[in-house]
Each structure stands twice: as structure tokens, then as C-alpha cells.
Amino acid sequence: MDTKNTSAPPRAQSRVPGKNHPSGQPTAGVTHDHVRHTENFTVIGNDLTQHPELSLLAIGLACYIQSVRPGTAVDIKTLAARFPEGPTRIAAALRELEAHGYLRRTRERTPTGRIVTHTVSCNRPGHRAAARETTTRRAARRTAPDEPATRKRLPTVPQPSYPAPALLRTAVDVLAGLRRHDPRLILSATDAEHLAPGVAAWLERDLTPSAVRHALTANLPNEPLIRPAALLAHRLTAQLPPAPPFRTPAQPPAVRHPLQNCDGCDHAFRSPAPGLCPACSTRYAQAESDPEHEDPEGF
């Protein structure tokens, strides 16, 4: 008669479906067997651990640096002694972290005169700049709720037919000198650059710089000028003098320099810089070549 062997091991039980794989089928990829840390842990953001541009060495090095206590040495020599990677690879990984904002390294001099590298580890690059920008925007909304978000563009101004560099320089000089006639007419460099072609268009029309200056500063309102550049742009357009006589198509447009007073005869002539008019230049050249030549005007 057969007897039951109670000491024999029971038959191995088959895996219960769904116990380890919720879907009942084994899946590819990683599964996590996690326990909750209550001590000796560091919080690392997924933006670092899953960064699409950082190398694996740079990510691991950043995790190590974020886990150490403040004051721990993290220079290239110390890290190369701590890890199997050499100083060249560690230096490259540090540069990666620095380029993406996870590290900030500065050279500083100690009271004893020694130069050391100060390293700042940042677990969320850009968060301080974003916080400052948010604070600035909130302060601007509180202090100036009615101020427009963007500054209105200046009105367009006339354009010269030939914007010669010397003509535009003279136009900028005219604009820069307006504040000496009225302190309210202080212009920024951007405003002067916008208005200069309009002033050049006036100078092309046989007006002297002083005449343009007078037209822009005469009969200004007594109240404060909110946007002096906009007022000047309006005057340059609304009060633009008529153009000089029309040139035939066969004649190419000449460079119209600003008017200058001749140092010899005191007559007006066009030139990029002060000096002698063509007639006085000719008489001066004749007097130099022929000492006996008599100048009827006594030049």
C-alpha cells in the first residue's frame, strides 16, 4: 500500500497572472522597485536627469555635485581623483554644465592673495532671472497701471534724395544742438537716428543748419513736451520746404552738401566742410602760382 511522503517538497506553483505585470503580459523596458527615502537623499530634477543635450557623464557629475555638502571641493583635480574618468573628460563635462546653466564658476582672490575657483551649483537654471523678471513686471503694473505696454512708433519723416554721410552727420549735429535752444528737446540716440533723414531732406532744399534749427524750435508750446521726438517728426513733415528746381533725367542727382560760408568772400556755397568756395580756391591757386597776378577783389 502506497503511503504519502509528507517530507517531499510541494510542486512549484505557476506565476499568478497580473501579480507582477498588471496587464497580465510581461513588458519591455524598466520597471521600478522603489522605497521612500527618509534620510540621506538628494532631490534631482528630471530636467537634469533627462536633459536632451547633456552627456551622460555631465548628468552624473551634476547629480554628484548637487548631492555633496556646501564647501566640498569639486575642482577638476579633486573630481579626477574621486572618479575613474580622467581630467580631460571631467573638464569637458563641467563645461557642458556651465554652458547649460547648471554651474557658475568664477575666479576669486582670497585675502592671502591666492586665486581660487568659486563654483555655484544650480538645480534649476534661469529661475532667479525669471523671478526677477516677474517681480519687475508686477512692480511696473503697480506703479504705472495706465502706461502702455509698448512705446508708440515715431511718425515717418521725409527722406533725402541722396543720403550722403556728410549730410546725415550735419543733420545729427543740428538735432544734438536743439537742447541748447530748448532744454526740453533732449533726444535719445535712437530718436536722432530716426529724425536725421528728415533734417537732411531740409538741408537738401538750400536751407542752412541755423534755418532748420529755427524752424524746429520756434513757437513751441509752453507746457511740458511728452514726446519731443514726435513733435519734431511732425514739424519736419508738415513744414517741409519745396524741393529745389527739377533736374533733367540726363543729369544724375548731385550730392547736395550743406551750405557753408566761404572763409574768403563770406558767400554761401555747398561743401561737406567749411573752407573756400570754388571761385576763391581758384583765385588762391592763381596767386600761389603767379605772385604778380593781381586779384581785383584783393584776395
C-alpha positions, 0 to 999 in steps of 0.5 A: 500500500502506497503511503504519502511522503509528507517530507517531499517538497510541494510542486512549484506553483505557476506565476499568478497572472497580473501579480507582477505585470498588471496587464497580465503580459510581461513588458519591455523596458524598466520597471521600478522597485522603489522605497521612500527615502527618509534620510540621506537623499538628494532631490534631482530634477528630471530636467537634469536627469533627462536633459536632451543635450547633456552627456551622460557623464555631465548628468552624473557629475551634476547629480554628484555635485548637487548631492555633496555638502556646501564647501566640498571641493569639486575642482577638476583635480579633486573630481579626477581623483574621486572618479575613474574618468580622467581630467580631460573628460571631467573638464569637458563635462563641467563645461557642458554644465556651465554652458547649460546653466547648471554651474557658475564658476568664477575666479576669486582672490582670497585675502592671502592673495591666492586665486581660487575657483568659486563654483555655484551649483544650480538645480534649476537654471534661469529661475532667479532671472525669471523671478526677477523678471516677474517681480519687475513686471508686477512692480511696473503694473503697480506703479504705472497701471495706465502706461502702455505696454509698448512705446508708440512708433515715431511718425515717418519723416521725409527722406533725402534724395541722396543720403550722403554721410556728410549730410546725415552727420550735419543733420545729427549735429543740428538735432544734438544742438536743439537742447541748447535752444530748448532744454526740453528737446533732449533726444535719445540716440535712437530718436536722432537716428530716426529724425536725421533723414528728415533734417537732411531732406531740409538741408537738401532744399538750400536751407542752412543748419541755423534755418532748420534749427529755427524752424524746429524750435520756434513757437513751441508750446509752453507746457511740458513736451511728452514726446519731443521726438514726435513733435519734431517728426511732425514739424519736419513733415508738415513744414517741409520746404519745396524741393529745389528746381527739377533736374533733367533725367540726363543729369544724375542727382548731385550730392547736395552738401550743406551750405557753408560760408566761404572763409574768403568772400563770406558767400554761401556755397555747398561743401561737406566742410567749411573752407573756400568756395570754388571761385576763391580756391581758384583765385588762391591757386592763381596767386600761389602760382603767379605772385604778380597776378593781381586779384581785383577783389584783393584776395 
